[in-house]
C-alpha cells in the first residue's frame, strides 16, 4: 500500500450526535455534502455513511430534474431540490419527472 493511503473513500465514519437513532438509508447532513447511513447508527455511536455511488433519494413531486443537474439537500423538507443555498448533494444520475417522488443521485459529484 502506498505511503499515506488511509482508505478507499467510498464511505466515511460518522458519529451520531443528533439525539435520535439514524436509520439505515437515511440522508446524513454534513456542512458541505451528504452521506447515506449504511446501517442504523445509535445516538453517540459511530457508523459508516456512503459518500459516493448512486442512491435513490426523495424529491418534491412537482420538481423536474434533468439528468446531470446539480442537486441539493433541503434539510427542512428532507428532500432533494435545485436550490443552490442548500447542502450540495451531487448530480442527477437519471432524469426525474414532475410526478416522481425520488431521484437517482450520484452522491457528492
C-alpha positions as a printed NumPy array, in Angstrom:
array([[  0.   ,   0.   ,   0.   ],
       [  1.261,   3.471,  -0.839],
       [  2.509,   5.609,   1.996],
       [ -0.199,   7.946,   3.286],
       [ -3.167,   5.94 ,   1.965],
       [ -5.927,   5.888,   4.578],
       [ -8.882,   4.093,   2.958],
       [-10.769,   3.726,  -0.312],
       [-13.068,   6.685,   0.416],
       [-16.449,   5.346,  -0.654],
       [-17.636,   5.545,   2.947],
       [-16.675,   7.518,   6.   ],
       [-17.188,   7.067,   9.727],
       [-19.865,   9.278,  11.231],
       [-20.596,   9.775,  14.931],
       [-24.274,  10.381,  15.624],
       [-24.729,  13.461,  17.772],
       [-28.296,  14.102,  16.622],
       [-30.102,  12.886,  19.751],
       [-32.038,  10.173,  17.886],
       [-31.052,   6.95 ,  16.143],
       [-30.253,   7.422,  12.463],
       [-31.973,   4.671,  10.47 ],
       [-30.234,   2.798,   7.692],
       [-30.783,   4.584,   4.367],
       [-31.289,   7.993,   5.974],
       [-29.568,  11.018,   4.457],
       [-26.948,  12.381,   6.854],
       [-26.24 ,  16.09 ,   6.54 ],
       [-22.686,  17.395,   6.692],
       [-21.768,  21.068,   6.245],
       [-20.981,  20.878,   2.503],
       [-22.048,  17.376,   1.478],
       [-24.322,  14.495,   2.39 ],
       [-23.948,  10.803,   3.126],
       [-26.356,   7.903,   3.418],
       [-26.337,   5.749,   6.56 ],
       [-25.335,   2.187,   5.689],
       [-26.864,   0.818,   8.883],
       [-28.668,   2.123,  11.934],
       [-26.457,   4.481,  13.955],
       [-27.422,   4.787,  17.623],
       [-27.043,   8.07 ,  19.488],
       [-23.374,   8.568,  20.348],
       [-22.298,   5.606,  18.209],
       [-20.138,   5.749,  15.103],
       [-21.332,   4.114,  11.913],
       [-20.452,   4.21 ,   8.228],
       [-22.103,   6.526,   5.729],
       [-21.814,   6.23 ,   1.95 ],
       [-20.381,   9.357,   0.338],
       [-20.319,   8.283,  -3.312],
       [-22.083,   5.996,  -5.772],
       [-25.694,   6.326,  -6.939],
       [-28.536,   6.453,  -4.409],
       [-32.275,   6.953,  -4.8  ],
       [-33.278,   9.948,  -2.693],
       [-36.626,  11.645,  -2.022],
       [-37.579,  14.708,  -4.055],
       [-40.577,  17.009,  -4.043],
       [-43.16 ,  15.728,  -6.557],
       [-43.611,  18.874,  -8.706],
       [-39.867,  19.346,  -9.265],
       [-38.474,  18.293, -12.669],
       [-34.805,  17.269, -12.648],
       [-32.756,  16.679, -15.8  ],
       [-30.   ,  14.073, -15.97 ],
       [-26.771,  15.772, -14.894],
       [-28.439,  18.594, -12.924],
       [-26.645,  19.665,  -9.767],
       [-28.951,  18.868,  -6.856],
       [-29.013,  19.94 ,  -3.226],
       [-30.355,  18.586,   0.053],
       [-33.197,  20.61 ,   1.576],
       [-32.811,  19.752,   5.277],
       [-36.044,  21.499,   6.245],
       [-38.127,  19.323,   3.901],
       [-35.944,  16.165,   3.863],
       [-35.691,  16.021,   0.08 ],
       [-33.621,  16.961,  -2.952],
       [-34.112,  20.246,  -4.754],
       [-32.178,  22.548,  -7.1  ],
       [-31.726,  25.454,  -4.666],
       [-28.02 ,  26.282,  -4.503],
       [-28.219,  27.726,  -0.994],
       [-28.958,  24.239,   0.378],
       [-26.383,  21.477,   1.021],
       [-24.773,  20.214,  -2.217],
       [-25.507,  16.511,  -2.616],
       [-24.416,  15.613,  -6.145],
       [-25.561,  15.242,  -9.73 ],
       [-28.772,  13.683, -11.005],
       [-27.78 ,  10.284, -12.392],
       [-31.101,   9.991, -14.219],
       [-33.862,  12.432, -15.048],
       [-36.861,  12.671, -12.715],
       [-40.284,  13.772, -13.943],
       [-42.689,  16.039, -12.124],
       [-44.722,  13.15 , -10.689],
       [-41.645,  11.251,  -9.43 ],
       [-41.077,  11.265,  -5.669],
       [-37.438,  10.161,  -5.89 ],
       [-34.379,  10.891,  -7.993],
       [-31.194,   8.89 ,  -8.541],
       [-28.239,  10.948,  -7.299],
       [-24.517,  10.379,  -7.812],
       [-23.504,  11.496,  -4.331],
       [-21.156,  14.438,  -3.949],
       [-20.268,  14.604,  -7.643]])
